[in-house]
Amino acid sequence: MAFSTIDSFSSSTWRIETATGSHKFTVNKHSVTKGFGAGNHVQSGVFSVGGHDWAIRYYPDGRAHITRIYPDGSYGRSYESDVGTGN
């Protein structure tokens, strides 16, 4: 009985898709927002980037959060950076 060798090779690739966009969010009368208290925020309008809807929540007495609004209406939050006055 003869034996044969079968060579096999497999390969896969995972690619990250990136999207960029910008949204200008202006807080008029910024000084009035100081003293809101930690955890209170002002929020931008909803904008789309990369096929997803986003909103920016600015916490003048806390951290800056970027909040994703999911299609089912729930929110997901990621901490991007600390924001000082004037940013």
Biopython code that builds the backbone (N, CA, C, O; Angstrom):
import numpy as np
from Bio.PDB.StructureBuilder import StructureBuilder

atoms = [
    (1, "MET", "N", (0.851, -1.171, 0.000)),
    (1, "MET", "CA", (0.000, 0.000, 0.000)),
    (1, "MET", "C", (0.893, 1.228, 0.000)),
    (1, "MET", "O", (1.836, 1.304, 0.787)),
    (2, "ALA", "N", (0.617, 2.171, -0.853)),
    (2, "ALA", "CA", (1.419, 3.388, -0.967)),
    (2, "ALA", "C", (0.765, 4.510, -0.169)),
    (2, "ALA", "O", (-0.458, 4.653, -0.162)),
    (3, "PHE", "N", (1.584, 5.290, 0.490)),
    (3, "PHE", "CA", (1.115, 6.457, 1.238)),
    (3, "PHE", "C", (1.490, 7.713, 0.471)),
    (3, "PHE", "O", (2.560, 7.787, -0.134)),
    (4, "SER", "N", (0.613, 8.689, 0.499)),
    (4, "SER", "CA", (0.936, 9.957, -0.150)),
    (4, "SER", "C", (0.857, 11.076, 0.880)),
    (4, "SER", "O", (0.140, 10.970, 1.875)),
    (5, "THR", "N", (1.575, 12.111, 0.640)),
    (5, "THR", "CA", (1.595, 13.271, 1.518)),
    (5, "THR", "C", (0.749, 14.372, 0.885)),
    (5, "THR", "O", (0.884, 14.681, -0.299)),
    (6, "ILE", "N", (-0.118, 14.951, 1.697)),
    (6, "ILE", "CA", (-0.930, 16.078, 1.226)),
    (6, "ILE", "C", (-0.466, 17.313, 1.979)),
    (6, "ILE", "O", (-0.553, 17.374, 3.205)),
    (7, "ASP", "N", (0.019, 18.281, 1.248)),
    (7, "ASP", "CA", (0.430, 19.544, 1.853)),
    (7, "ASP", "C", (-0.791, 20.455, 1.956)),
    (7, "ASP", "O", (-1.612, 20.524, 1.041)),
    (8, "SER", "N", (-0.893, 21.142, 3.073)),
    (8, "SER", "CA", (-1.979, 22.113, 3.198)),
    (8, "SER", "C", (-1.416, 23.410, 3.756)),
    (8, "SER", "O", (-0.421, 23.422, 4.481)),
    (9, "PHE", "N", (-2.061, 24.467, 3.408)),
    (9, "PHE", "CA", (-1.646, 25.792, 3.850)),
    (9, "PHE", "C", (-2.904, 26.608, 4.068)),
    (9, "PHE", "O", (-3.829, 26.569, 3.257)),
    (10, "SER", "N", (-2.934, 27.342, 5.159)),
    (10, "SER", "CA", (-4.065, 28.244, 5.376)),
    (10, "SER", "C", (-3.535, 29.594, 5.814)),
    (10, "SER", "O", (-2.420, 29.711, 6.322)),
    (11, "SER", "N", (-4.337, 30.584, 5.612)),
    (11, "SER", "CA", (-3.945, 31.945, 5.958)),
    (11, "SER", "C", (-5.203, 32.735, 6.266)),
    (11, "SER", "O", (-6.265, 32.477, 5.699)),
    (12, "SER", "N", (-5.078, 33.699, 7.166)),
    (12, "SER", "CA", (-6.198, 34.592, 7.436)),
    (12, "SER", "C", (-5.658, 35.976, 7.735)),
    (12, "SER", "O", (-4.513, 36.141, 8.155)),
    (13, "THR", "N", (-6.495, 36.951, 7.513)),
    (13, "THR", "CA", (-6.117, 38.342, 7.749)),
    (13, "THR", "C", (-7.262, 39.037, 8.460)),
    (13, "THR", "O", (-8.430, 38.854, 8.116)),
    (14, "TRP", "N", (-6.915, 39.831, 9.451)),
    (14, "TRP", "CA", (-7.903, 40.659, 10.142)),
    (14, "TRP", "C", (-7.513, 42.099, 9.915)),
    (14, "TRP", "O", (-6.393, 42.500, 10.233)),
    (15, "ARG", "N", (-8.413, 42.871, 9.375)),
    (15, "ARG", "CA", (-8.131, 44.276, 9.083)),
    (15, "ARG", "C", (-9.038, 45.162, 9.920)),
    (15, "ARG", "O", (-10.235, 44.912, 10.061)),
    (16, "ILE", "N", (-8.443, 46.185, 10.459)),
    (16, "ILE", "CA", (-9.216, 47.182, 11.191)),
    (16, "ILE", "C", (-9.665, 48.245, 10.203)),
    (16, "ILE", "O", (-8.859, 48.793, 9.451)),
    (17, "GLU", "N", (-10.942, 48.524, 10.213)),
    (17, "GLU", "CA", (-11.447, 49.625, 9.408)),
    (17, "GLU", "C", (-11.483, 50.867, 10.282)),
    (17, "GLU", "O", (-11.987, 50.831, 11.405)),
    (18, "THR", "N", (-10.965, 51.932, 9.780)),
    (18, "THR", "CA", (-10.964, 53.170, 10.550)),
    (18, "THR", "C", (-11.816, 54.214, 9.835)),
    (18, "THR", "O", (-11.954, 54.211, 8.611)),
    (19, "ALA", "N", (-12.365, 55.081, 10.623)),
    (19, "ALA", "CA", (-13.144, 56.196, 10.089)),
    (19, "ALA", "C", (-12.734, 57.439, 10.863)),
    (19, "ALA", "O", (-12.466, 57.373, 12.063)),
    (20, "THR", "N", (-12.689, 58.536, 10.193)),
    (20, "THR", "CA", (-12.394, 59.795, 10.867)),
    (20, "THR", "C", (-13.506, 60.788, 10.558)),
    (20, "THR", "O", (-14.192, 60.690, 9.540)),
    (21, "GLY", "N", (-13.658, 61.715, 11.437)),
    (21, "GLY", "CA", (-14.658, 62.749, 11.249)),
    (21, "GLY", "C", (-14.409, 63.852, 12.253)),
    (21, "GLY", "O", (-13.544, 63.724, 13.120)),
    (22, "SER", "N", (-15.135, 64.899, 12.148)),
    (22, "SER", "CA", (-15.000, 65.979, 13.125)),
    (22, "SER", "C", (-16.381, 66.552, 13.420)),
    (22, "SER", "O", (-17.310, 66.458, 12.619)),
    (23, "HIS", "N", (-16.470, 67.139, 14.590)),
    (23, "HIS", "CA", (-17.714, 67.775, 15.017)),
    (23, "HIS", "C", (-17.315, 68.943, 15.904)),
    (23, "HIS", "O", (-16.624, 68.752, 16.906)),
    (24, "LYS", "N", (-17.732, 70.127, 15.556)),
    (24, "LYS", "CA", (-17.428, 71.296, 16.376)),
    (24, "LYS", "C", (-18.525, 71.450, 17.419)),
    (24, "LYS", "O", (-19.697, 71.632, 17.088)),
    (25, "PHE", "N", (-18.128, 71.375, 18.675)),
    (25, "PHE", "CA", (-19.065, 71.491, 19.796)),
    (25, "PHE", "C", (-18.656, 72.721, 20.590)),
    (25, "PHE", "O", (-17.602, 72.726, 21.227)),
    (26, "THR", "N", (-19.478, 73.761, 20.558)),
    (26, "THR", "CA", (-19.178, 75.010, 21.243)),
    (26, "THR", "C", (-20.073, 75.143, 22.463)),
    (26, "THR", "O", (-21.290, 74.976, 22.376)),
    (27, "VAL", "N", (-19.460, 75.444, 23.598)),
    (27, "VAL", "CA", (-20.223, 75.693, 24.824)),
    (27, "VAL", "C", (-20.243, 77.200, 25.021)),
    (27, "VAL", "O", (-19.252, 77.788, 25.453)),
    (28, "ASN", "N", (-21.379, 77.827, 24.703)),
    (28, "ASN", "CA", (-21.517, 79.269, 24.907)),
    (28, "ASN", "C", (-21.621, 79.567, 26.395)),
    (28, "ASN", "O", (-22.183, 78.782, 27.159)),
    (29, "LYS", "N", (-21.077, 80.698, 26.796)),
    (29, "LYS", "CA", (-21.088, 81.110, 28.207)),
    (29, "LYS", "C", (-20.522, 80.011, 29.101)),
    (29, "LYS", "O", (-21.136, 79.601, 30.085)),
    (30, "HIS", "N", (-19.340, 79.554, 28.727)),
    (30, "HIS", "CA", (-18.679, 78.460, 29.450)),
    (30, "HIS", "C", (-18.596, 78.712, 30.945)),
    (30, "HIS", "O", (-18.749, 77.782, 31.737)),
    (31, "SER", "N", (-18.357, 79.952, 31.345)),
    (31, "SER", "CA", (-18.207, 80.256, 32.773)),
    (31, "SER", "C", (-19.468, 79.914, 33.567)),
    (31, "SER", "O", (-19.388, 79.626, 34.761)),
    (32, "VAL", "N", (-20.626, 79.944, 32.916)),
    (32, "VAL", "CA", (-21.878, 79.613, 33.597)),
    (32, "VAL", "C", (-21.925, 78.121, 33.947)),
    (32, "VAL", "O", (-22.570, 77.728, 34.919)),
    (33, "THR", "N", (-21.238, 77.294, 33.153)),
    (33, "THR", "CA", (-21.265, 75.847, 33.408)),
    (33, "THR", "C", (-20.379, 75.442, 34.574)),
    (33, "THR", "O", (-20.568, 74.365, 35.139)),
    (34, "LYS", "N", (-19.417, 76.279, 34.947)),
    (34, "LYS", "CA", (-18.575, 75.954, 36.099)),
    (34, "LYS", "C", (-19.444, 75.977, 37.344)),
    (34, "LYS", "O", (-20.269, 76.873, 37.524)),
    (35, "GLY", "N", (-19.252, 74.994, 38.191)),
    (35, "GLY", "CA", (-20.068, 74.910, 39.384)),
    (35, "GLY", "C", (-21.297, 74.028, 39.207)),
    (35, "GLY", "O", (-22.119, 73.925, 40.118)),
    (36, "PHE", "N", (-21.433, 73.390, 38.043)),
    (36, "PHE", "CA", (-22.535, 72.441, 37.829)),
    (36, "PHE", "C", (-22.463, 71.296, 38.830)),
    (36, "PHE", "O", (-23.485, 70.734, 39.223)),
    (37, "GLY", "N", (-21.251, 70.961, 39.235)),
    (37, "GLY", "CA", (-21.052, 69.815, 40.122)),
    (37, "GLY", "C", (-20.570, 68.609, 39.334)),
    (37, "GLY", "O", (-20.918, 68.428, 38.167)),
    (38, "ALA", "N", (-19.769, 67.794, 39.991)),
    (38, "ALA", "CA", (-19.221, 66.600, 39.345)),
    (38, "ALA", "C", (-20.343, 65.704, 38.846)),
    (38, "ALA", "O", (-21.332, 65.474, 39.541)),
    (39, "GLY", "N", (-20.171, 65.205, 37.633)),
    (39, "GLY", "CA", (-21.157, 64.290, 37.054)),
    (39, "GLY", "C", (-22.231, 64.957, 36.225)),
    (39, "GLY", "O", (-22.937, 64.276, 35.480)),
    (40, "ASN", "N", (-22.379, 66.279, 36.329)),
    (40, "ASN", "CA", (-23.357, 66.994, 35.505)),
    (40, "ASN", "C", (-22.687, 67.418, 34.211)),
    (40, "ASN", "O", (-21.500, 67.745, 34.200)),
    (41, "HIS", "N", (-23.431, 67.415, 33.136)),
    (41, "HIS", "CA", (-22.831, 67.645, 31.829)),
    (41, "HIS", "C", (-23.722, 68.485, 30.918)),
    (41, "HIS", "O", (-24.910, 68.685, 31.174)),
    (42, "VAL", "N", (-23.099, 68.965, 29.849)),
    (42, "VAL", "CA", (-23.810, 69.515, 28.701)),
    (42, "VAL", "C", (-23.481, 68.583, 27.539)),
    (42, "VAL", "O", (-22.392, 68.010, 27.490)),
    (43, "GLN", "N", (-24.416, 68.429, 26.608)),
    (43, "GLN", "CA", (-24.229, 67.441, 25.547)),
    (43, "GLN", "C", (-24.397, 68.068, 24.179)),
    (43, "GLN", "O", (-25.254, 68.926, 23.965)),
    (44, "SER", "N", (-23.555, 67.619, 23.253)),
    (44, "SER", "CA", (-23.656, 68.068, 21.868)),
    (44, "SER", "C", (-24.860, 67.421, 21.200)),
    (44, "SER", "O", (-25.498, 66.525, 21.753)),
    (45, "GLY", "N", (-25.149, 67.894, 20.013)),
    (45, "GLY", "CA", (-26.125, 67.196, 19.190)),
    (45, "GLY", "C", (-25.510, 65.892, 18.694)),
    (45, "GLY", "O", (-24.296, 65.702, 18.766)),
    (46, "VAL", "N", (-26.339, 65.014, 18.203)),
    (46, "VAL", "CA", (-25.869, 63.726, 17.693)),
    (46, "VAL", "C", (-25.279, 63.931, 16.303)),
    (46, "VAL", "O", (-25.839, 64.660, 15.483)),
    (47, "PHE", "N", (-24.136, 63.278, 16.042)),
    (47, "PHE", "CA", (-23.496, 63.338, 14.733)),
    (47, "PHE", "C", (-23.046, 61.938, 14.351)),
    (47, "PHE", "O", (-22.865, 61.082, 15.217)),
    (48, "SER", "N", (-22.866, 61.701, 13.059)),
    (48, "SER", "CA", (-22.498, 60.374, 12.568)),
    (48, "SER", "C", (-21.065, 60.355, 12.072)),
    (48, "SER", "O", (-20.625, 61.260, 11.363)),
    (49, "VAL", "N", (-20.343, 59.311, 12.456)),
    (49, "VAL", "CA", (-18.998, 59.039, 11.948)),
    (49, "VAL", "C", (-18.878, 57.526, 11.816)),
    (49, "VAL", "O", (-19.195, 56.791, 12.751)),
    (50, "GLY", "N", (-18.429, 57.070, 10.677)),
    (50, "GLY", "CA", (-18.196, 55.648, 10.481)),
    (50, "GLY", "C", (-19.449, 54.800, 10.562)),
    (50, "GLY", "O", (-19.388, 53.628, 10.936)),
    (51, "GLY", "N", (-20.582, 55.383, 10.214)),
    (51, "GLY", "CA", (-21.824, 54.626, 10.239)),
    (51, "GLY", "C", (-22.449, 54.486, 11.617)),
    (51, "GLY", "O", (-23.410, 53.735, 11.786)),
    (52, "HIS", "N", (-21.914, 55.202, 12.610)),
    (52, "HIS", "CA", (-22.454, 55.155, 13.970)),
    (52, "HIS", "C", (-22.800, 56.564, 14.423)),
    (52, "HIS", "O", (-22.194, 57.534, 13.967)),
    (53, "ASP", "N", (-23.762, 56.678, 15.310)),
    (53, "ASP", "CA", (-24.153, 57.967, 15.874)),
    (53, "ASP", "C", (-23.410, 58.185, 17.183)),
    (53, "ASP", "O", (-23.288, 57.274, 18.001)),
    (54, "TRP", "N", (-22.916, 59.405, 17.370)),
    (54, "TRP", "CA", (-22.125, 59.762, 18.542)),
    (54, "TRP", "C", (-22.637, 61.069, 19.125)),
    (54, "TRP", "O", (-23.315, 61.839, 18.444)),
    (55, "ALA", "N", (-22.314, 61.313, 20.376)),
    (55, "ALA", "CA", (-22.580, 62.596, 21.019)),
    (55, "ALA", "C", (-21.442, 62.848, 21.998)),
    (55, "ALA", "O", (-20.874, 61.911, 22.558)),
    (56, "ILE", "N", (-21.116, 64.108, 22.197)),
    (56, "ILE", "CA", (-20.068, 64.471, 23.150)),
    (56, "ILE", "C", (-20.736, 65.020, 24.396)),
    (56, "ILE", "O", (-21.566, 65.925, 24.319)),
    (57, "ARG", "N", (-20.377, 64.480, 25.522)),
    (57, "ARG", "CA", (-20.832, 65.017, 26.804)),
    (57, "ARG", "C", (-19.639, 65.690, 27.462)),
    (57, "ARG", "O", (-18.586, 65.078, 27.640)),
    (58, "TYR", "N", (-19.814, 66.948, 27.818)),
    (58, "TYR", "CA", (-18.754, 67.708, 28.482)),
    (58, "TYR", "C", (-19.136, 67.901, 29.938)),
    (58, "TYR", "O", (-20.191, 68.451, 30.252)),
    (59, "TYR", "N", (-18.268, 67.445, 30.814)),
    (59, "TYR", "CA", (-18.464, 67.559, 32.258)),
    (59, "TYR", "C", (-17.536, 68.661, 32.759)),
    (59, "TYR", "O", (-16.366, 68.382, 33.020)),
    (60, "PRO", "N", (-18.010, 69.908, 32.906)),
    (60, "PRO", "CA", (-17.130, 71.015, 33.271)),
    (60, "PRO", "C", (-16.458, 70.827, 34.627)),
    (60, "PRO", "O", (-15.366, 71.354, 34.839)),
    (61, "ASP", "N", (-17.064, 70.105, 35.533)),
    (61, "ASP", "CA", (-16.459, 69.880, 36.844)),
    (61, "ASP", "C", (-15.985, 68.438, 37.003)),
    (61, "ASP", "O", (-15.788, 67.967, 38.124)),
    (62, "GLY", "N", (-15.803, 67.744, 35.896)),
    (62, "GLY", "CA", (-15.382, 66.345, 35.978)),
    (62, "GLY", "C", (-14.519, 65.971, 34.794)),
    (62, "GLY", "O", (-13.625, 66.722, 34.403)),
    (63, "ARG", "N", (-14.784, 64.823, 34.231)),
    (63, "ARG", "CA", (-14.030, 64.323, 33.084)),
    (63, "ARG", "C", (-14.783, 64.603, 31.790)),
    (63, "ARG", "O", (-15.972, 64.924, 31.805)),
    (64, "ALA", "N", (-14.066, 64.475, 30.655)),
    (64, "ALA", "CA", (-14.708, 64.530, 29.344)),
    (64, "ALA", "C", (-15.017, 63.107, 28.932)),
    (64, "ALA", "O", (-14.172, 62.222, 29.068)),
    (65, "HIS", "N", (-16.203, 62.880, 28.438)),
    (65, "HIS", "CA", (-16.608, 61.553, 28.001)),
    (65, "HIS", "C", (-17.043, 61.641, 26.549)),
    (65, "HIS", "O", (-17.655, 62.621, 26.125)),
    (66, "ILE", "N", (-16.725, 60.624, 25.815)),
    (66, "ILE", "CA", (-17.312, 60.494, 24.494)),
    (66, "ILE", "C", (-18.306, 59.361, 24.607)),
    (66, "ILE", "O", (-17.949, 58.256, 25.015)),
    (67, "THR", "N", (-19.520, 59.619, 24.259)),
    (67, "THR", "CA", (-20.587, 58.657, 24.457)),
    (67, "THR", "C", (-21.104, 58.173, 23.118)),
    (67, "THR", "O", (-21.449, 58.970, 22.246)),
    (68, "ARG", "N", (-21.154, 56.871, 22.965)),
    (68, "ARG", "CA", (-21.734, 56.310, 21.752)),
    (68, "ARG", "C", (-23.201, 56.024, 22.023)),
    (68, "ARG", "O", (-23.547, 55.437, 23.048)),
    (69, "ILE", "N", (-24.046, 56.432, 21.118)),
    (69, "ILE", "CA", (-25.461, 56.127, 21.229)),
    (69, "ILE", "C", (-25.718, 54.930, 20.316)),
    (69, "ILE", "O", (-25.640, 55.047, 19.093)),
    (70, "TYR", "N", (-26.021, 53.790, 20.909)),
    (70, "TYR", "CA", (-26.246, 52.573, 20.149)),
    (70, "TYR", "C", (-27.605, 52.613, 19.465)),
    (70, "TYR", "O", (-28.493, 53.347, 19.899)),
    (71, "PRO", "N", (-27.782, 51.821, 18.386)),
    (71, "PRO", "CA", (-29.055, 51.841, 17.660)),
    (71, "PRO", "C", (-30.271, 51.535, 18.535)),
    (71, "PRO", "O", (-31.372, 51.999, 18.237)),
    (72, "ASP", "N", (-30.090, 50.761, 19.608)),
    (72, "ASP", "CA", (-31.234, 50.450, 20.466)),
    (72, "ASP", "C", (-31.521, 51.555, 21.477)),
    (72, "ASP", "O", (-32.424, 51.424, 22.303)),
    (73, "GLY", "N", (-30.753, 52.644, 21.414)),
    (73, "GLY", "CA", (-30.985, 53.780, 22.302)),
    (73, "GLY", "C", (-30.172, 53.749, 23.577)),
    (73, "GLY", "O", (-30.205, 54.710, 24.345)),
    (74, "SER", "N", (-29.432, 52.661, 23.830)),
    (74, "SER", "CA", (-28.605, 52.608, 25.033)),
    (74, "SER", "C", (-27.309, 53.381, 24.801)),
    (74, "SER", "O", (-26.969, 53.717, 23.667)),
    (75, "TYR", "N", (-26.598, 53.656, 25.877)),
    (75, "TYR", "CA", (-25.375, 54.439, 25.792)),
    (75, "TYR", "C", (-24.181, 53.589, 26.192)),
    (75, "TYR", "O", (-24.287, 52.725, 27.062)),
    (76, "GLY", "N", (-23.048, 53.838, 25.555)),
    (76, "GLY", "CA", (-21.779, 53.268, 25.970)),
    (76, "GLY", "C", (-20.814, 54.419, 26.128)),
    (76, "GLY", "O", (-20.859, 55.365, 25.341)),
    (77, "ARG", "N", (-19.962, 54.373, 27.096)),
    (77, "ARG", "CA", (-19.099, 55.512, 27.378)),
    (77, "ARG", "C", (-17.651, 55.053, 27.441)),
    (77, "ARG", "O", (-17.345, 54.009, 28.017)),
    (78, "SER", "N", (-16.771, 55.833, 26.849)),
    (78, "SER", "CA", (-15.351, 55.569, 27.014)),
    (78, "SER", "C", (-14.686, 56.858, 27.465)),
    (78, "SER", "O", (-15.002, 57.935, 26.960)),
    (79, "TYR", "N", (-13.783, 56.751, 28.395)),
    (79, "TYR", "CA", (-13.079, 57.913, 28.906)),
    (79, "TYR", "C", (-11.936, 58.226, 27.963)),
    (79, "TYR", "O", (-11.046, 57.396, 27.777)),
    (80, "GLU", "N", (-11.942, 59.377, 27.380)),
    (80, "GLU", "CA", (-10.921, 59.733, 26.411)),
    (80, "GLU", "C", (-9.783, 60.510, 27.047)),
    (80, "GLU", "O", (-8.618, 60.176, 26.827)),
    (81, "SER", "N", (-10.079, 61.518, 27.816)),
    (81, "SER", "CA", (-9.015, 62.318, 28.413)),
    (81, "SER", "C", (-9.610, 63.258, 29.447)),
    (81, "SER", "O", (-10.818, 63.492, 29.482)),
    (82, "ASP", "N", (-8.746, 63.781, 30.274)),
    (82, "ASP", "CA", (-9.172, 64.829, 31.185)),
    (82, "ASP", "C", (-9.246, 66.123, 30.392)),
    (82, "ASP", "O", (-8.416, 66.371, 29.518)),
    (83, "VAL", "N", (-10.214, 66.925, 30.690)),
    (83, "VAL", "CA", (-10.365, 68.198, 29.994)),
    (83, "VAL", "C", (-10.333, 69.302, 31.025)),
    (83, "VAL", "O", (-11.091, 69.288, 31.994)),
    (84, "GLY", "N", (-9.456, 70.250, 30.811)),
    (84, "GLY", "CA", (-9.387, 71.397, 31.703)),
    (84, "GLY", "C", (-10.247, 72.522, 31.173)),
    (84, "GLY", "O", (-10.783, 72.438, 30.068)),
    (85, "THR", "N", (-10.375, 73.553, 31.946)),
    (85, "THR", "CA", (-11.164, 74.695, 31.511)),
    (85, "THR", "C", (-10.556, 75.285, 30.253)),
    (85, "THR", "O", (-9.336, 75.407, 30.141)),
    (86, "GLY", "N", (-11.392, 75.642, 29.327)),
    (86, "GLY", "CA", (-10.925, 76.260, 28.095)),
    (86, "GLY", "C", (-10.728, 75.278, 26.960)),
    (86, "GLY", "O", (-10.437, 75.700, 25.841)),
    (87, "ASN", "N", (-10.874, 73.985, 27.202)),
    (87, "ASN", "CA", (-10.740, 73.002, 26.112)),
    (87, "ASN", "C", (-12.060, 72.797, 25.425)),
    (87, "ASN", "O", (-12.150, 72.009, 24.483)),
]
sb = StructureBuilder()
sb.init_structure("model")
sb.init_model(0)
sb.init_chain("A")
sb.init_seg("    ")
for serial, (resi, resn, name, xyz) in enumerate(atoms, 1):
    if name == "N":
        sb.init_residue(resn, " ", resi, " ")
    sb.init_atom(name, np.array(xyz, "f"), 0.0, 1.0, " ", f" {name:<3s}", serial, name[0])
structure = sb.get_structure()
